[in-house]
Amino acid sequence: MWQYTEKVMDHFTHPRNCGSLPDADGIGQVGNLVCGDSMKLYIKMAEDKKTIADAKFQTFGCASAIASASALTCMIIGKPLEYAVGLSNQDIVDFLGGLPDEKEHCSVMGFEALEAAVADMAKRHPEIPQPKPPQAPDNSRVVCKCFNVTENKIRNIIKEHHLKTVEEVTNYTKAGGGCGRCKADIQAILDEINAVPHDAPAPEPKPGKLTNLQKINLIMSVFNEEITPALKGDGGDAELVDVDGNDVYVKLLGACAHCAAAEMTMRNWVEAKLREKVSPELHVVDVTKR
């Protein structure tokens, strides 16, 4: 189970500033329901056109996503716009007393929602002074098609947080957390930014083909040690029902069983994790409704 701080749990169970602002000066929406997380941020400026008078959010996502959005609104209400645009996702993490590595992308989503809201406000209200020019649209190539993560976003996150591994990039952006086909591209970007020499030692080869017993034991280990703890951390659960060749039969339980993103959870988390840790040939069969 994720180790959440008391402040994260407080902002998750008692979120501040939920809702919408019909008269908002700027609205920023990031994420995607298909990907499992979506955040919409509303900001309203005071009469002086310099201070954020109010902010509200609507978030579909896990505890970290809700807590990050709640924390962000508390951090910017009553503050100058210049202060708000100077924040980073790390400021949100620090405000909450930390987030699990696997949930860093939630703070990034809050930071991006603020950027999007300020950019929207600049278009709607050019009379409101902008502390700095709005960022140009990110038209770089999409590296991770599962979660629509661009190359520029990956590069910026790597540089800002000094990331070294594909797993760290996934934690911050979700890129590579789906089918896994983009991991080689992510590694190439990491190597370029971190200046890995071409004659660097090749990674150790993966072990040979597993026996049926070894495969089943490894599936059970990954399921019990990584998959179910993560799902329980967000109020759900899953049961490993059976293994038949490369077919793994899984039943979602708890909140996961009725979640609108259940199919994405099964493919982009359960199946992707088993393929990464056990074998790329594995296929998860959803038996939740059987």
C-alpha positions, -999 to 999 in steps of 0.1 A, spaced: 0 0 0 12 35 -8 27 54 22 8 86 22 16 115 46 -10 127 70 -13 159 49 -20 140 17 -47 119 35 -62 151 49 -65 168 15 -78 135 0 -105 129 26 -113 166 31 -104 183 -2 -106 221 -2 -121 242 -30 -139 214 -49 -163 225 -76 -163 250 -105 -163 288 -110 -189 299 -136 -172 333 -138 -137 320 -139 -111 341 -157 -91 310 -167 -98 273 -170 -71 246 -174 -79 210 -181 -52 183 -183 -51 145 -183 -76 121 -199 -103 100 -184 -92 72 -206 -58 73 -190 -73 73 -155 -66 108 -143 -82 141 -153 -80 175 -136 -98 208 -143 -87 240 -126 -106 273 -124 -90 306 -114 -106 340 -107 -86 372 -104 -93 399 -79 -103 435 -89 -66 445 -88 -59 421 -117 -28 409 -99 -41 386 -72 -59 352 -75 -91 358 -56 -104 322 -59 -96 288 -74 -116 256 -76 -109 222 -91 -126 191 -104 -105 159 -104 -111 123 -115 -83 102 -102 -65 86 -72 -59 100 -37 -27 117 -48 -44 135 -77 -72 148 -55 -48 158 -28 -24 176 -53 -53 196 -68 -66 205 -33 -32 216 -22 -26 237 -53 -57 257 -48 -47 264 -12 -13 275 -23 -25 300 -49 -57 316 -35 -49 351 -22 -15 350 -38 -2 372 -66 -4 357 -101 34 361 -104 38 339 -73 15 312 -87 32 310 -121 65 306 -104 54 274 -86 66 240 -97 53 205 -92 80 200 -65 64 228 -45 31 209 -45 50 177 -33 67 197 -6 35 213 6 20 178 10 50 165 28 60 142 0 43 117 -25 52 81 -33 76 80 -63 49 62 -84 25 92 -78 48 121 -87 29 125 -120 -1 137 -100 18 168 -88 29 173 -124 -7 172 -135 -16 199 -110 12 221 -121 2 217 -158 -34 225 -150 -23 258 -135 -2 265 -166 -31 257 -188 -55 279 -168 -31 309 -169 -26 304 -206 -64 303 -211 -68 335 -191 -42 353 -212 -64 345 -243 -96 355 -227 -84 386 -208 -54 402 -225 -59 432 -202 -47 411 -172 -9 416 -170 10 383 -175 41 378 -153 58 359 -182 48 351 -217 25 320 -220 43 289 -232 40 280 -269 19 249 -277 38 216 -274 38 203 -310 66 178 -305 61 142 -314 41 119 -291 65 94 -276 40 75 -254 7 70 -273 -10 52 -244 -9 84 -223 -3 110 -250 31 122 -236 52 143 -259 90 143 -263 93 179 -251 74 170 -219 97 140 -213 128 161 -219 117 189 -196 108 165 -168 141 147 -171 161 179 -169 141 195 -141 142 165 -118 175 150 -130 160 117 -138 182 87 -147 159 58 -154 128 49 -175 110 40 -143 115 75 -129 102 90 -162 71 68 -159 66 79 -123 66 116 -133 48 114 -166 31 79 -170 51 75 -203 60 39 -206 34 27 -181 11 12 -208 21 -12 -235 57 -4 -230 66 0 -266 80 36 -260 105 25 -234 133 23 -259 126 58 -271 125 71 -235 158 54 -228 173 70 -259 162 105 -247 177 97 -212 210 86 -228 212 118 -249 204 142 -220 226 123 -195 253 119 -221 257 81 -219 287 71 -241 280 48 -270 305 23 -257 287 21 -223 283 -15 -211 252 -32 -225 225 -41 -200 227 -76 -185 207 -101 -206 174 -113 -193 173 -148 -179 164 -177 -202 129 -190 -208 110 -198 -176 95 -231 -168 58 -233 -162 63 -235 -124 88 -206 -124 64 -185 -145 35 -191 -122 55 -184 -91 68 -151 -106 33 -141 -116 21 -147 -81 50 -127 -67 45 -97 -89 7 -98 -83 10 -99 -45 40 -76 -41 33 -49 -67 -1 -51 -84 -25 -56 -55 -8 -32 -31 -10 -4 -57 -47 -11 -63 -55 -12 -26 -38 21 -22 -65 36 -44 -94 18 -27 -95 -12 -51 -82 -47 -52 -77 -77 -76 -77 -115 -74 -55 -138 -93 -80 -164 -104 -60 -188 -127 -30 -191 -151 -34 -211 -182 -3 -210 -205 2 -173 -212 -34 -164 -202 -37 -149 -167 -72 -147 -154 -78 -117 -131 -109 -104 -113 -110 -68 -101 -125 -61 -67 -135 -31 -46 -136 3 -62 -117 -11 -93 -146 -34 -101 -170 -5 -108 -145 21 -120 -151 37 -154 -114 32 -161 -114 -5 -152 -104 -17 -187 -75 8 -187 -65 -4 -152 -65 -40 -164 -44 -33 -196 -22 -4 -185 -14 -15 -150 -21 -52 -144 -12 -66 -178 16 -41 -185 33 -49 -151 31 -86 -157 45 -83 -191 73 -61 -178 82 -83 -148 74 -118 -162 70 -121 -199 59 -99 -228 38 -128 -241 14 -128 -212 -23 -118 -218 -46 -108 -189 -82 -121 -192 -107 -100 -173 -132 -122 -154 -146 -95 -132 -182 -97 -145 -182 -135 -150 
